[in-house]
């Protein structure tokens, strides 16, 4: 560690070599021993950077110039890589992406959970690295020449949007939907919403699409305004978007871009689309959670089913059960499944999906996991042999971990979208009497630093 006097300052420039990637995907370099995290840099790159911050232990920098590319740098498919906040690893060769993700999982389990002897399986890579997303959320921006334009937030900016001609993470139908809505918007007389000024009308377009069923569902988000030329919009979408099953209009007058909790009406068709996963027909509400890569979702859930090791008699509690996708897949090999989910609409959807698929041994309950477990036990619900958890990126709260421990299941299958929070929860679960038996990484999101894992814990 250099002396404070030797530490670089904010605004300094330097030529550095990128040694590795940190958790989260930023390049790691050193200036006379001082660690600098560099956005959009890859291992082996030699770059000229400018420090935008210089803290006591590390700095953060932006690339000014790529002086020499690393051995795994490739030409990205999308011309917006570097500016767009989306698939920032598209310039990294896919085999190298898998190496980095597997290393990130190993690092989290070693460094945070202090469990270096836990076996970590080779990462399960994606079959398709482009066109894999079944959901995207685009944001409107006001182009001075073209008018309302759909795109994604610029990297690191909540208040700037980059217009895109085509997104390579989705297929033809979602891109056709984007173009049709954008054409309507430019003829509507409405302007894009400006987050800084809280002015304008057109905010977001959410596109959900199933390659399996071909269905497309759209949610157009505006401020509190009626849609002009509404019939024209529907006619254009029906003509130009194969598989369109629904268009919804949401009025959001708040400052935040969240799509929950605002008045939403069906303009055309229905409020859900059909998806097929592991032989189940799932009706996915417009605001329901579903893994955004259908093919790799099947891979992930298949691994979870393998790690459940069910014999047909077990009681399974599925915590954070969503629309029931994992729980219903497990129910075919279990005695009984009890799902707990905080979103009422998702619970209704899960129960309907159970009925739709002829599954009678699964029930779903509305409640916060941290608060709902104890009352269920007190009411005489059968205690689980297996607990399955699929929490948000923040992981299980300490209180939720305590509730899981109180259930005393023989095994826990933890489906994680964040190895860092998985590792933190592993510390608490191990302290509570469990042993982490294995971790199996899955690449759900190619060209991003995100990685999913299935971890199996057993009673020690």
Secondary structure by P-SEA (a helix, b strand, c coil): cccccccccccbbbbbbbccccccbbbbbbcccbbbbbccccccbbbbbbbccccccbbbbbbccccccccccccccccccccccccccccccaaaaaaaaaaaaaaaaaccccccccccccccccccccccccbbbbbbbbcccccbbbbbcccccccbbbbbcccccccaaaaaaaaaaaaaaaaccccccccccccccccbbbbbbbcccbbbbbbbbbccccccaaaaaaaaaaaccccccbbbbbbbcccccccccccccccccccbbbbbcccccccccccccccccaaaaaaaaaaaaaaaccccbbbbbbcccccaaaaaaacccccbbbbbbccaaaaaaaaaaaaaaccccbbbbbccccccaaaaaaaccccccbbbbbcccccccaaaaaaaaaacccbbbbbcccaaaaaaaaaaaaaacccccbbbbbccccccccccbbbbbccc
